[in-house]
Amino acid sequence: MASAGLAADAVVPVTPELLQWADTIFVMEKSHRNRLLKRYKSHLKSRRLICLNIPDEYEFMDPVLVRLLEVKVPRYLANVR
């Protein structure tokens, strides 16, 4: 599992290499999905792109965000080994 961001000041920015490494890519908002597709469409062809519909208004490791992720993400990983 890895994490990367689309913002210019992201600690770990999204790169074509990270996208090629990933089987499944999660984004929090539709705007994130749209920006990812606009910038990296050719690198997402065989990737599963999932929008969690979580507003990007939380600080890193905010307990509320962690709980939302714990609830939403597992359903998409149920069949992944």
Biopython code that builds the backbone (N, CA, C, O; Angstrom):
import numpy as np
from Bio.PDB.StructureBuilder import StructureBuilder

atoms = [
    (1, "MET", "N", (0.843, -1.169, 0.000)),
    (1, "MET", "CA", (0.000, 0.000, 0.000)),
    (1, "MET", "C", (0.888, 1.233, 0.000)),
    (1, "MET", "O", (1.928, 1.262, 0.659)),
    (2, "ALA", "N", (0.472, 2.251, -0.744)),
    (2, "ALA", "CA", (1.222, 3.498, -0.822)),
    (2, "ALA", "C", (0.231, 4.653, -0.887)),
    (2, "ALA", "O", (-0.946, 4.474, -1.201)),
    (3, "SER", "N", (0.736, 5.829, -0.584)),
    (3, "SER", "CA", (-0.085, 7.026, -0.630)),
    (3, "SER", "C", (0.662, 8.104, -1.386)),
    (3, "SER", "O", (1.876, 8.253, -1.245)),
    (4, "ALA", "N", (-0.081, 8.863, -2.196)),
    (4, "ALA", "CA", (0.519, 9.957, -2.953)),
    (4, "ALA", "C", (-0.548, 11.018, -3.181)),
    (4, "ALA", "O", (-1.746, 10.746, -3.107)),
    (5, "GLY", "N", (-0.088, 12.226, -3.458)),
    (5, "GLY", "CA", (-1.025, 13.328, -3.630)),
    (5, "GLY", "C", (-0.885, 14.029, -4.961)),
    (5, "GLY", "O", (0.142, 13.925, -5.632)),
    (6, "LEU", "N", (-1.935, 14.748, -5.336)),
    (6, "LEU", "CA", (-1.945, 15.505, -6.585)),
    (6, "LEU", "C", (-1.513, 16.953, -6.402)),
    (6, "LEU", "O", (-1.198, 17.628, -7.382)),
    (7, "ALA", "N", (-1.493, 17.440, -5.167)),
    (7, "ALA", "CA", (-1.132, 18.836, -4.914)),
    (7, "ALA", "C", (0.353, 19.064, -5.193)),
    (7, "ALA", "O", (1.169, 18.153, -5.050)),
    (8, "ALA", "N", (0.686, 20.268, -5.585)),
    (8, "ALA", "CA", (2.074, 20.618, -5.891)),
    (8, "ALA", "C", (2.985, 20.430, -4.685)),
    (8, "ALA", "O", (4.174, 20.151, -4.841)),
    (9, "ASP", "N", (2.431, 20.582, -3.479)),
    (9, "ASP", "CA", (3.245, 20.460, -2.270)),
    (9, "ASP", "C", (3.101, 19.091, -1.587)),
    (9, "ASP", "O", (3.447, 18.943, -0.415)),
    (10, "ALA", "N", (2.595, 18.103, -2.314)),
    (10, "ALA", "CA", (2.427, 16.771, -1.737)),
    (10, "ALA", "C", (3.771, 16.206, -1.300)),
    (10, "ALA", "O", (4.762, 16.334, -2.019)),
    (11, "VAL", "N", (3.810, 15.590, -0.139)),
    (11, "VAL", "CA", (5.039, 14.980, 0.362)),
    (11, "VAL", "C", (5.504, 13.901, -0.612)),
    (11, "VAL", "O", (6.689, 13.815, -0.935)),
    (12, "VAL", "N", (4.567, 13.083, -1.074)),
    (12, "VAL", "CA", (4.842, 12.076, -2.107)),
    (12, "VAL", "C", (3.896, 12.371, -3.262)),
    (12, "VAL", "O", (2.705, 12.074, -3.168)),
    (13, "PRO", "N", (4.397, 12.948, -4.349)),
    (13, "PRO", "CA", (3.512, 13.264, -5.464)),
    (13, "PRO", "C", (3.191, 12.024, -6.306)),
    (13, "PRO", "O", (3.976, 11.078, -6.379)),
    (14, "VAL", "N", (2.025, 12.059, -6.933)),
    (14, "VAL", "CA", (1.646, 10.998, -7.862)),
    (14, "VAL", "C", (2.622, 11.030, -9.034)),
    (14, "VAL", "O", (2.965, 12.097, -9.544)),
    (15, "THR", "N", (3.058, 9.861, -9.448)),
    (15, "THR", "CA", (3.938, 9.728, -10.615)),
    (15, "THR", "C", (3.418, 8.606, -11.502)),
    (15, "THR", "O", (2.683, 7.739, -11.028)),
    (16, "PRO", "N", (3.781, 8.607, -12.774)),
    (16, "PRO", "CA", (3.397, 7.493, -13.643)),
    (16, "PRO", "C", (3.876, 6.150, -13.093)),
    (16, "PRO", "O", (3.190, 5.137, -13.234)),
    (17, "GLU", "N", (5.047, 6.143, -12.470)),
    (17, "GLU", "CA", (5.593, 4.895, -11.921)),
    (17, "GLU", "C", (4.724, 4.354, -10.785)),
    (17, "GLU", "O", (4.476, 3.151, -10.712)),
    (18, "LEU", "N", (4.262, 5.237, -9.903)),
    (18, "LEU", "CA", (3.371, 4.801, -8.819)),
    (18, "LEU", "C", (2.059, 4.265, -9.372)),
    (18, "LEU", "O", (1.537, 3.263, -8.882)),
    (19, "LEU", "N", (1.534, 4.921, -10.376)),
    (19, "LEU", "CA", (0.281, 4.482, -10.970)),
    (19, "LEU", "C", (0.438, 3.123, -11.646)),
    (19, "LEU", "O", (-0.466, 2.291, -11.580)),
    (20, "GLN", "N", (1.556, 2.898, -12.282)),
    (20, "GLN", "CA", (1.795, 1.605, -12.932)),
    (20, "GLN", "C", (1.977, 0.502, -11.889)),
    (20, "GLN", "O", (1.624, -0.648, -12.148)),
    (21, "TRP", "N", (2.510, 0.827, -10.738)),
    (21, "TRP", "CA", (2.693, -0.123, -9.650)),
    (21, "TRP", "C", (1.359, -0.559, -9.052)),
    (21, "TRP", "O", (1.210, -1.706, -8.628)),
    (22, "ALA", "N", (0.385, 0.359, -9.018)),
    (22, "ALA", "CA", (-0.882, 0.126, -8.323)),
    (22, "ALA", "C", (-1.868, -0.686, -9.157)),
    (22, "ALA", "O", (-1.951, -0.526, -10.375)),
    (23, "ASP", "N", (-2.609, -1.556, -8.484)),
    (23, "ASP", "CA", (-3.734, -2.255, -9.113)),
    (23, "ASP", "C", (-5.018, -1.461, -8.891)),
    (23, "ASP", "O", (-5.857, -1.348, -9.786)),
    (24, "THR", "N", (-5.157, -0.913, -7.682)),
    (24, "THR", "CA", (-6.342, -0.161, -7.291)),
    (24, "THR", "C", (-5.897, 1.197, -6.764)),
    (24, "THR", "O", (-4.956, 1.295, -5.976)),
    (25, "ILE", "N", (-6.588, 2.238, -7.210)),
    (25, "ILE", "CA", (-6.259, 3.600, -6.802)),
    (25, "ILE", "C", (-7.513, 4.218, -6.187)),
    (25, "ILE", "O", (-8.583, 4.231, -6.796)),
    (26, "PHE", "N", (-7.358, 4.724, -4.977)),
    (26, "PHE", "CA", (-8.458, 5.373, -4.275)),
    (26, "PHE", "C", (-8.246, 6.884, -4.298)),
    (26, "PHE", "O", (-7.133, 7.373, -4.102)),
    (27, "VAL", "N", (-9.325, 7.606, -4.539)),
    (27, "VAL", "CA", (-9.323, 9.056, -4.393)),
    (27, "VAL", "C", (-10.462, 9.416, -3.453)),
    (27, "VAL", "O", (-11.432, 8.670, -3.325)),
    (28, "MET", "N", (-10.340, 10.551, -2.806)),
    (28, "MET", "CA", (-11.370, 10.950, -1.850)),
    (28, "MET", "C", (-12.554, 11.620, -2.537)),
    (28, "MET", "O", (-13.702, 11.363, -2.174)),
    (29, "GLU", "N", (-12.292, 12.473, -3.524)),
    (29, "GLU", "CA", (-13.350, 13.275, -4.144)),
    (29, "GLU", "C", (-13.376, 13.093, -5.656)),
    (29, "GLU", "O", (-12.387, 12.682, -6.263)),
    (30, "LYS", "N", (-14.519, 13.404, -6.251)),
    (30, "LYS", "CA", (-14.640, 13.346, -7.709)),
    (30, "LYS", "C", (-13.657, 14.294, -8.385)),
    (30, "LYS", "O", (-13.136, 13.989, -9.458)),
    (31, "SER", "N", (-13.403, 15.438, -7.763)),
    (31, "SER", "CA", (-12.447, 16.382, -8.363)),
    (31, "SER", "C", (-11.052, 15.771, -8.426)),
    (31, "SER", "O", (-10.299, 16.045, -9.360)),
    (32, "HIS", "N", (-10.701, 14.946, -7.440)),
    (32, "HIS", "CA", (-9.406, 14.253, -7.464)),
    (32, "HIS", "C", (-9.370, 13.248, -8.614)),
    (32, "HIS", "O", (-8.383, 13.152, -9.343)),
    (33, "ARG", "N", (-10.461, 12.507, -8.762)),
    (33, "ARG", "CA", (-10.548, 11.542, -9.866)),
    (33, "ARG", "C", (-10.394, 12.255, -11.209)),
    (33, "ARG", "O", (-9.662, 11.790, -12.082)),
    (34, "ASN", "N", (-11.079, 13.373, -11.370)),
    (34, "ASN", "CA", (-11.023, 14.111, -12.626)),
    (34, "ASN", "C", (-9.619, 14.637, -12.914)),
    (34, "ASN", "O", (-9.149, 14.563, -14.049)),
    (35, "ARG", "N", (-8.946, 15.168, -11.891)),
    (35, "ARG", "CA", (-7.575, 15.659, -12.080)),
    (35, "ARG", "C", (-6.623, 14.522, -12.400)),
    (35, "ARG", "O", (-5.733, 14.675, -13.237)),
    (36, "LEU", "N", (-6.796, 13.398, -11.753)),
    (36, "LEU", "CA", (-5.954, 12.233, -12.013)),
    (36, "LEU", "C", (-6.144, 11.757, -13.452)),
    (36, "LEU", "O", (-5.171, 11.479, -14.153)),
    (37, "LEU", "N", (-7.377, 11.667, -13.880)),
    (37, "LEU", "CA", (-7.650, 11.249, -15.259)),
    (37, "LEU", "C", (-7.109, 12.246, -16.275)),
    (37, "LEU", "O", (-6.583, 11.856, -17.317)),
    (38, "LYS", "N", (-7.240, 13.520, -15.972)),
    (38, "LYS", "CA", (-6.756, 14.546, -16.900)),
    (38, "LYS", "C", (-5.235, 14.479, -17.059)),
    (38, "LYS", "O", (-4.721, 14.609, -18.170)),
    (39, "ARG", "N", (-4.525, 14.280, -15.966)),
    (39, "ARG", "CA", (-3.060, 14.274, -15.991)),
    (39, "ARG", "C", (-2.448, 12.936, -16.399)),
    (39, "ARG", "O", (-1.394, 12.898, -17.034)),
    (40, "TYR", "N", (-3.110, 11.841, -16.032)),
    (40, "TYR", "CA", (-2.460, 10.520, -16.153)),
    (40, "TYR", "C", (-3.323, 9.468, -16.842)),
    (40, "TYR", "O", (-3.151, 8.275, -16.590)),
    (41, "LYS", "N", (-4.228, 9.877, -17.687)),
    (41, "LYS", "CA", (-5.166, 8.935, -18.303)),
    (41, "LYS", "C", (-4.461, 7.731, -18.930)),
    (41, "LYS", "O", (-4.914, 6.599, -18.761)),
    (42, "SER", "N", (-3.393, 7.952, -19.629)),
    (42, "SER", "CA", (-2.708, 6.847, -20.309)),
    (42, "SER", "C", (-2.081, 5.854, -19.327)),
    (42, "SER", "O", (-1.795, 4.717, -19.702)),
    (43, "HIS", "N", (-1.866, 6.266, -18.090)),
    (43, "HIS", "CA", (-1.267, 5.390, -17.076)),
    (43, "HIS", "C", (-2.321, 4.667, -16.229)),
    (43, "HIS", "O", (-1.988, 3.872, -15.351)),
    (44, "LEU", "N", (-3.579, 4.952, -16.504)),
    (44, "LEU", "CA", (-4.667, 4.386, -15.691)),
    (44, "LEU", "C", (-5.486, 3.334, -16.434)),
    (44, "LEU", "O", (-6.500, 2.866, -15.918)),
    (45, "LYS", "N", (-5.067, 2.962, -17.620)),
    (45, "LYS", "CA", (-5.876, 2.093, -18.482)),
    (45, "LYS", "C", (-6.345, 0.809, -17.815)),
    (45, "LYS", "O", (-7.524, 0.471, -17.917)),
    (46, "SER", "N", (-5.489, 0.104, -17.155)),
    (46, "SER", "CA", (-5.886, -1.175, -16.557)),
    (46, "SER", "C", (-5.965, -1.092, -15.034)),
    (46, "SER", "O", (-5.916, -2.114, -14.350)),
    (47, "ARG", "N", (-6.086, 0.111, -14.511)),
    (47, "ARG", "CA", (-6.153, 0.312, -13.063)),
    (47, "ARG", "C", (-7.597, 0.495, -12.614)),
    (47, "ARG", "O", (-8.421, 1.053, -13.338)),
    (48, "ARG", "N", (-7.878, 0.034, -11.451)),
    (48, "ARG", "CA", (-9.190, 0.240, -10.837)),
    (48, "ARG", "C", (-9.141, 1.553, -10.079)),
    (48, "ARG", "O", (-8.348, 1.701, -9.149)),
    (49, "LEU", "N", (-9.978, 2.509, -10.464)),
    (49, "LEU", "CA", (-9.994, 3.846, -9.863)),
    (49, "LEU", "C", (-11.298, 4.017, -9.101)),
    (49, "LEU", "O", (-12.381, 3.979, -9.686)),
    (50, "ILE", "N", (-11.188, 4.205, -7.790)),
    (50, "ILE", "CA", (-12.357, 4.256, -6.911)),
    (50, "ILE", "C", (-12.415, 5.597, -6.194)),
    (50, "ILE", "O", (-11.452, 6.019, -5.554)),
    (51, "CYS", "N", (-13.556, 6.255, -6.312)),
    (51, "CYS", "CA", (-13.797, 7.499, -5.586)),
    (51, "CYS", "C", (-14.592, 7.168, -4.323)),
    (51, "CYS", "O", (-15.679, 6.595, -4.400)),
    (52, "LEU", "N", (-14.049, 7.529, -3.173)),
    (52, "LEU", "CA", (-14.683, 7.231, -1.891)),
    (52, "LEU", "C", (-15.727, 8.268, -1.484)),
    (52, "LEU", "O", (-16.463, 8.055, -0.521)),
    (53, "ASN", "N", (-15.800, 9.379, -2.201)),
    (53, "ASN", "CA", (-16.754, 10.453, -1.887)),
    (53, "ASN", "C", (-16.630, 10.922, -0.444)),
    (53, "ASN", "O", (-17.615, 11.029, 0.287)),
    (54, "ILE", "N", (-15.397, 11.198, -0.060)),
    (54, "ILE", "CA", (-15.092, 11.764, 1.252)),
    (54, "ILE", "C", (-14.544, 13.167, 1.018)),
    (54, "ILE", "O", (-13.556, 13.313, 0.298)),
    (55, "PRO", "N", (-15.141, 14.194, 1.592)),
    (55, "PRO", "CA", (-14.622, 15.554, 1.395)),
    (55, "PRO", "C", (-13.166, 15.664, 1.859)),
    (55, "PRO", "O", (-12.796, 15.132, 2.905)),
    (56, "ASP", "N", (-12.368, 16.344, 1.085)),
    (56, "ASP", "CA", (-10.948, 16.518, 1.412)),
    (56, "ASP", "C", (-10.798, 17.702, 2.356)),
    (56, "ASP", "O", (-10.236, 18.737, 1.998)),
    (57, "GLU", "N", (-11.309, 17.529, 3.561)),
    (57, "GLU", "CA", (-11.300, 18.616, 4.552)),
    (57, "GLU", "C", (-10.684, 18.173, 5.878)),
    (57, "GLU", "O", (-10.785, 18.884, 6.878)),
    (58, "TYR", "N", (-10.058, 17.021, 5.890)),
    (58, "TYR", "CA", (-9.507, 16.468, 7.117)),
    (58, "TYR", "C", (-7.996, 16.609, 7.152)),
    (58, "TYR", "O", (-7.332, 16.578, 6.116)),
    (59, "GLU", "N", (-7.468, 16.762, 8.342)),
    (59, "GLU", "CA", (-6.019, 16.762, 8.537)),
    (59, "GLU", "C", (-5.513, 15.326, 8.473)),
    (59, "GLU", "O", (-6.276, 14.378, 8.657)),
    (60, "PHE", "N", (-4.225, 15.179, 8.212)),
    (60, "PHE", "CA", (-3.592, 13.870, 8.168)),
    (60, "PHE", "C", (-3.870, 13.114, 9.467)),
    (60, "PHE", "O", (-3.658, 13.640, 10.560)),
    (61, "MET", "N", (-4.342, 11.889, 9.335)),
    (61, "MET", "CA", (-4.628, 10.980, 10.460)),
    (61, "MET", "C", (-5.728, 11.484, 11.395)),
    (61, "MET", "O", (-5.808, 11.045, 12.543)),
    (62, "ASP", "N", (-6.566, 12.388, 10.926)),
    (62, "ASP", "CA", (-7.720, 12.820, 11.712)),
    (62, "ASP", "C", (-8.534, 11.569, 12.059)),
    (62, "ASP", "O", (-8.848, 10.780, 11.168)),
    (63, "PRO", "N", (-8.878, 11.375, 13.327)),
    (63, "PRO", "CA", (-9.613, 10.167, 13.714)),
    (63, "PRO", "C", (-10.925, 9.972, 12.947)),
    (63, "PRO", "O", (-11.312, 8.837, 12.668)),
    (64, "VAL", "N", (-11.598, 11.048, 12.609)),
    (64, "VAL", "CA", (-12.840, 10.931, 11.849)),
    (64, "VAL", "C", (-12.542, 10.403, 10.443)),
    (64, "VAL", "O", (-13.256, 9.536, 9.937)),
    (65, "LEU", "N", (-11.500, 10.921, 9.825)),
    (65, "LEU", "CA", (-11.105, 10.437, 8.501)),
    (65, "LEU", "C", (-10.682, 8.977, 8.555)),
    (65, "LEU", "O", (-11.067, 8.186, 7.694)),
    (66, "VAL", "N", (-9.905, 8.620, 9.545)),
    (66, "VAL", "CA", (-9.456, 7.230, 9.683)),
    (66, "VAL", "C", (-10.672, 6.313, 9.786)),
    (66, "VAL", "O", (-10.713, 5.262, 9.147)),
    (67, "ARG", "N", (-11.641, 6.699, 10.570)),
    (67, "ARG", "CA", (-12.850, 5.879, 10.729)),
    (67, "ARG", "C", (-13.614, 5.766, 9.413)),
    (67, "ARG", "O", (-14.074, 4.681, 9.059)),
    (68, "LEU", "N", (-13.755, 6.870, 8.686)),
    (68, "LEU", "CA", (-14.427, 6.830, 7.381)),
    (68, "LEU", "C", (-13.712, 5.865, 6.427)),
    (68, "LEU", "O", (-14.352, 5.089, 5.717)),
    (69, "LEU", "N", (-12.397, 5.926, 6.423)),
    (69, "LEU", "CA", (-11.623, 5.027, 5.563)),
    (69, "LEU", "C", (-11.782, 3.572, 5.993)),
    (69, "LEU", "O", (-11.888, 2.678, 5.155)),
    (70, "GLU", "N", (-11.796, 3.344, 7.297)),
    (70, "GLU", "CA", (-11.982, 1.978, 7.804)),
    (70, "GLU", "C", (-13.339, 1.402, 7.403)),
    (70, "GLU", "O", (-13.480, 0.191, 7.231)),
    (71, "VAL", "N", (-14.319, 2.262, 7.257)),
    (71, "VAL", "CA", (-15.653, 1.818, 6.873)),
    (71, "VAL", "C", (-15.758, 1.628, 5.358)),
    (71, "VAL", "O", (-16.340, 0.646, 4.898)),
    (72, "LYS", "N", (-15.205, 2.550, 4.590)),
    (72, "LYS", "CA", (-15.413, 2.546, 3.143)),
    (72, "LYS", "C", (-14.454, 1.663, 2.346)),
    (72, "LYS", "O", (-14.871, 1.025, 1.380)),
    (73, "VAL", "N", (-13.212, 1.616, 2.720)),
    (73, "VAL", "CA", (-12.203, 0.933, 1.893)),
    (73, "VAL", "C", (-12.338, -0.594, 1.878)),
    (73, "VAL", "O", (-12.219, -1.183, 0.804)),
    (74, "PRO", "N", (-12.576, -1.254, 2.988)),
    (74, "PRO", "CA", (-12.580, -2.728, 2.982)),
    (74, "PRO", "C", (-13.518, -3.377, 1.962)),
    (74, "PRO", "O", (-13.201, -4.438, 1.425)),
    (75, "ARG", "N", (-14.646, -2.766, 1.694)),
    (75, "ARG", "CA", (-15.581, -3.380, 0.731)),
    (75, "ARG", "C", (-14.966, -3.503, -0.654)),
    (75, "ARG", "O", (-15.368, -4.364, -1.436)),
    (76, "TYR", "N", (-13.996, -2.650, -0.966)),
    (76, "TYR", "CA", (-13.350, -2.704, -2.276)),
    (76, "TYR", "C", (-12.167, -3.663, -2.295)),
    (76, "TYR", "O", (-11.670, -4.028, -3.361)),
    (77, "LEU", "N", (-11.726, -4.063, -1.131)),
    (77, "LEU", "CA", (-10.558, -4.941, -1.035)),
    (77, "LEU", "C", (-10.923, -6.367, -0.631)),
    (77, "LEU", "O", (-10.033, -7.192, -0.427)),
    (78, "ALA", "N", (-12.172, -6.662, -0.515)),
    (78, "ALA", "CA", (-12.626, -7.966, -0.028)),
    (78, "ALA", "C", (-12.059, -9.132, -0.821)),
    (78, "ALA", "O", (-11.753, -10.179, -0.251)),
    (79, "ASN", "N", (-11.918, -8.962, -2.126)),
    (79, "ASN", "CA", (-11.446, -10.055, -2.984)),
    (79, "ASN", "C", (-9.988, -9.917, -3.388)),
    (79, "ASN", "O", (-9.514, -10.641, -4.264)),
    (80, "VAL", "N", (-9.279, -8.997, -2.760)),
    (80, "VAL", "CA", (-7.868, -8.762, -3.082)),
    (80, "VAL", "C", (-7.003, -9.535, -2.099)),
    (80, "VAL", "O", (-7.261, -9.520, -0.895)),
    (81, "ARG", "N", (-5.995, -10.201, -2.598)),
    (81, "ARG", "CA", (-5.071, -10.951, -1.720)),
    (81, "ARG", "C", (-3.724, -10.301, -1.718)),
    (81, "ARG", "O", (-2.810, -10.777, -1.044)),
]
sb = StructureBuilder()
sb.init_structure("model")
sb.init_model(0)
sb.init_chain("A")
sb.init_seg("    ")
for serial, (resi, resn, name, xyz) in enumerate(atoms, 1):
    if name == "N":
        sb.init_residue(resn, " ", resi, " ")
    sb.init_atom(name, np.array(xyz, "f"), 0.0, 1.0, " ", f" {name:<3s}", serial, name[0])
structure = sb.get_structure()
